[in-house]
Amino acid sequence: MTHMSSYEVVVVGGGTAGLSAALVLGRARRSVLVVDAGEPRNAPAAHMYGVLSRDGMPPGAFLAEGRREVRAYGGEVVQGRVTAVRPDGETGSQGEFEVTLDDGRSVHARRIVVATGLVDELPGLPGFAERWGRDVLHCPYCHGWEVRDEALGVLASPVMGAHQALMVSQWSKDVTLFLHTVRELPDQEWRRLAAAGVSVVEGEVGGLVVEDDQLTGVRMADGRVFPRTAMFAAPRLVPRDTLLTALGAETQDTPLGPYPAVDPTGLTSVPGVWAVGNAAGPMEQVVNAASAGYRAGAAINGELLFSDLDRSAPDGTDGQAVSG
Ligand SMILES: Cc1cc2nc3c(=O)[nH]c(=O)nc-3n(C[C@H](O)[C@H](O)[C@H](O)COP(=O)(O)OP(=O)(O)OC[C@H]3O[C@@H](n4cnc5c(N)ncnc54)[C@H](O)[C@@H]3O)c2cc1C
């Protein structure tokens, strides 16, 4: 039998949420391994905004600093992909796991944090993927300020309807909503669009016009072109939850589809397994993901502490102090 490395906690995913959990755990003197495939969601964006004291920092530099901080407390951060998390058959203890990496290595973990993020499934229109995070945007809180007062377009989405266009109208008075495949809007949305001064274009969008590496317009399927310098679109937000579903974790329905069911600390329905950040919620921005990681890290430290104390408490002490 080969000896398996053992950690108190393995964190799957080294984005903001996972590194934040690892930082708290390392500072609580827990042994932590972070396995990270290195594809954070905001990688296509050159700058990250709305993060107090780090506003405008490149996302890659932010995570590099996070890895440095985790390592300073003894945490290990490795590049790789976790392919499976299974209950550890050898120890047989509830909440203990065998974690398999894509290099074939397996490690033992007492607790698991799944911080794998989500996948943005973009509208399959020409140009959207290439411009994603640059001048095709999804979140006005992240990048609205940078395109304020510009000629903005919004692609209506079957789930969000006109909501995004109404939000974006806070950042510019020149907003056009492209209905694309959305055929109907509620009367209230039409009234709000009129009140916000949002223009509405019916008909399907065919793609984007890009000149000198800059978005200049939206081309309709019928050939019409509307000059626009930035476009907002709502991707389908799909959690990377295959490790959780394989463990039998329950999901809950959200307006954006099923997400892992978690308690306020991120604990899933599987004892010993936490899910944080975008893996557990589609609306988590960087600071929220960091906060979720922190909460999970603190909860795991407490849970390990008390479960170990309860296991090792001498019989017959009946809650009284054993020394003194
Ligand atoms: C284009 C764009 C721009 C954005 N800009 C901003 C902004 O300006 N401000 C802001 O607050 N938010 C922004 N966001 C949102 C931000 O990206 C998320 O809030 C944040 O990334 C969530 O952190 P996370 O740790 O949950 O997930 P992620 O950052 O996505 O990290 C998850 C990590 O887990 C890894 N992983 C996945 N599966 C595995 C596996 N099986 N094994 C090992 N590793 C795995 C991934 O490779 C990735 O590195 C933006 C999002 C997008 C799409």
The ligand as an SDF file (V2000), in Angstrom:
LIG
                    3D

 53 58  0  0  0  0  0  0  0  0999 V2000
  -15.5020   38.6660  -17.1270 C   0  0  0  0  0  0  0  0  0  0  0  0
  -15.7580   38.7680  -15.6470 C   0  0  0  0  0  0  0  0  0  0  0  0
  -15.3170   39.8740  -14.9460 C   0  0  0  0  0  0  0  0  0  0  0  0
  -15.5670   39.9710  -13.5830 C   0  0  0  0  0  0  0  0  0  0  0  0
  -15.1660   41.1000  -12.9330 N   0  0  0  0  0  0  0  0  0  0  0  0
  -15.4030   41.2360  -11.6100 C   0  0  0  0  0  0  0  0  0  0  0  0
  -15.0390   42.4330  -10.9190 C   0  0  0  0  0  0  0  0  0  0  0  0
  -14.5150   43.3920  -11.5210 O   0  0  0  0  0  0  0  0  0  0  0  0
  -15.3080   42.4810   -9.5850 N   0  0  0  0  0  0  0  0  0  0  0  0
  -15.9120   41.4650   -8.9160 C   0  0  0  0  0  0  0  0  0  0  0  0
  -16.1130   41.5820   -7.7060 O   0  0  0  0  0  0  0  0  0  0  0  0
  -16.2650   40.3270   -9.5520 N   0  0  0  0  0  0  0  0  0  0  0  0
  -16.0210   40.1800  -10.8810 C   0  0  0  0  0  0  0  0  0  0  0  0
  -16.3900   39.0340  -11.5210 N   0  0  0  0  0  0  0  0  0  0  0  0
  -16.9340   37.9170  -10.7280 C   0  0  0  0  0  0  0  0  0  0  0  0
  -15.7530   37.0950  -10.1630 C   0  0  0  0  0  0  0  0  0  0  0  0
  -15.0850   36.4930  -11.2440 O   0  0  0  0  0  0  0  0  0  0  0  0
  -16.2610   36.0450   -9.1880 C   0  0  0  0  0  0  0  0  0  0  0  0
  -16.9460   36.6850   -8.1370 O   0  0  0  0  0  0  0  0  0  0  0  0
  -15.1240   35.2370   -8.5500 C   0  0  0  0  0  0  0  0  0  0  0  0
  -14.2780   34.7350   -9.5510 O   0  0  0  0  0  0  0  0  0  0  0  0
  -15.6940   34.0870   -7.7180 C   0  0  0  0  0  0  0  0  0  0  0  0
  -14.6230   33.4290   -7.0800 O   0  0  0  0  0  0  0  0  0  0  0  0
  -14.6190   31.8490   -6.8690 P   0  0  0  0  0  0  0  0  0  0  0  0
  -13.4220   31.5780   -6.0400 O   0  0  0  0  0  0  0  0  0  0  0  0
  -15.9330   31.4000   -6.3910 O   0  0  0  0  0  0  0  0  0  0  0  0
  -14.4580   31.2170   -8.3330 O   0  0  0  0  0  0  0  0  0  0  0  0
  -13.2780   31.3640   -9.3820 P   0  0  0  0  0  0  0  0  0  0  0  0
  -12.5840   32.6610   -9.2490 O   0  0  0  0  0  0  0  0  0  0  0  0
  -13.8820   31.0650  -10.7130 O   0  0  0  0  0  0  0  0  0  0  0  0
  -12.2370   30.2350   -8.9930 O   0  0  0  0  0  0  0  0  0  0  0  0
  -12.5390   28.8720   -9.1080 C   0  0  0  0  0  0  0  0  0  0  0  0
  -11.2290   28.1400   -9.3230 C   0  0  0  0  0  0  0  0  0  0  0  0
  -11.4490   26.7260   -9.1670 O   0  0  0  0  0  0  0  0  0  0  0  0
  -10.7370   26.0540  -10.1840 C   0  0  0  0  0  0  0  0  0  0  0  0
  -11.3320   24.7310  -10.3900 N   0  0  0  0  0  0  0  0  0  0  0  0
  -12.5130   24.4030  -10.9470 C   0  0  0  0  0  0  0  0  0  0  0  0
  -12.7100   23.0760  -10.9240 N   0  0  0  0  0  0  0  0  0  0  0  0
  -11.6080   22.5480  -10.3280 C   0  0  0  0  0  0  0  0  0  0  0  0
  -11.2120   21.2220  -10.0050 C   0  0  0  0  0  0  0  0  0  0  0  0
  -11.9840   20.1640  -10.2730 N   0  0  0  0  0  0  0  0  0  0  0  0
  -10.0090   21.0330   -9.4070 N   0  0  0  0  0  0  0  0  0  0  0  0
   -9.2130   22.0960   -9.1100 C   0  0  0  0  0  0  0  0  0  0  0  0
   -9.5480   23.3720   -9.3910 N   0  0  0  0  0  0  0  0  0  0  0  0
  -10.7290   23.5880   -9.9900 C   0  0  0  0  0  0  0  0  0  0  0  0
  -10.8750   26.9750  -11.3880 C   0  0  0  0  0  0  0  0  0  0  0  0
   -9.9090   26.6590  -12.3750 O   0  0  0  0  0  0  0  0  0  0  0  0
  -10.6520   28.3240  -10.7190 C   0  0  0  0  0  0  0  0  0  0  0  0
   -9.2960   28.6640  -10.6520 O   0  0  0  0  0  0  0  0  0  0  0  0
  -16.2190   38.9340  -12.9000 C   0  0  0  0  0  0  0  0  0  0  0  0
  -16.6630   37.8050  -13.6160 C   0  0  0  0  0  0  0  0  0  0  0  0
  -16.4590   37.7310  -14.9770 C   0  0  0  0  0  0  0  0  0  0  0  0
  -16.9710   36.5450  -15.7300 C   0  0  0  0  0  0  0  0  0  0  0  0
  1  2  1  0
  2  3  1  0
  2 52  2  0
  3  4  2  0
  4  5  1  0
  4 50  1  0
  5  6  2  0
  6  7  1  0
  6 13  1  0
  7  8  2  0
  7  9  1  0
  9 10  1  0
 10 11  2  0
 10 12  1  0
 12 13  2  0
 13 14  1  0
 14 15  1  0
 14 50  1  0
 15 16  1  0
 16 17  1  0
 16 18  1  0
 18 19  1  0
 18 20  1  0
 20 21  1  0
 20 22  1  0
 22 23  1  0
 23 24  1  0
 24 25  2  0
 24 26  1  0
 24 27  1  0
 27 28  1  0
 28 29  2  0
 28 30  1  0
 28 31  1  0
 31 32  1  0
 32 33  1  0
 33 34  1  0
 33 48  1  0
 34 35  1  0
 35 36  1  0
 35 46  1  0
 36 37  1  0
 36 45  1  0
 37 38  2  0
 38 39  1  0
 39 40  1  0
 39 45  2  0
 40 41  1  0
 40 42  2  0
 42 43  1  0
 43 44  2  0
 44 45  1  0
 46 47  1  0
 46 48  1  0
 48 49  1  0
 50 51  2  0
 51 52  1  0
 52 53  1  0
M  END
$$$$
